Amino acid sequence: MQDRTAFRLAMLANGFQPLLNDCKRPIEKGWPKRSVDEAEVLAWDRSALLSTGMKLDGDLAVIDADVADASLIETLADALGKRFPALFDRAG
């Protein structure tokens, strides 16, 4: 099993929906309305595509900052946490 397949299976086991991507573009038709299962993820193990995406549903969101400076990311996270505390609320 490829490392990327183990990662995708771990995503699935933790309640996230992995996507088989070509760079940043999901390749599966109708991916916004589909859910994958373990058998499908295992079938991707033979794919030459290396990228893995994640389907965002419900209240799941991602902030993609593309910044290498860790202190800047920490400052951004602190500012967002103060302005939008629900972003980091894990109690729900």
Residue, then its C-alpha position, 0 to 999 in steps of 0.5 A: m500500500q502506498d503511503r498516500t493511500a494510508f493517509r487517505l484511509a486515515m482521513l476517511a477513518n477520522g470522518f473526512q472525505p478524501l478526494l483523488n486530485d490531479c494537482k488541486r483539481p478533483i478528478e471524480k465526476g460529481w465529487p461534490k455530491r459523492s461520498v467515497d468508501e474504503a474500497e474506492v480509496l483502496a482502488w486509488d492505490r494503483s493511480a499515478l495521481l499523487s495529490t489528495g484533496m479533502k471535501l469540505d462539508g457542513d461547518l468544515a472550513v479551511i484557510d489556505a495562507d501559503v505563508a512559510d513564516a510560522s510567526l506570521i501564521e500564528t499571528l493570523a490564527d490569533a487574530l482570527g481566533k479573537r475576531f471569530p472564536a467559533l472558528f477554533d471551537r472544538a466543543g461542538 
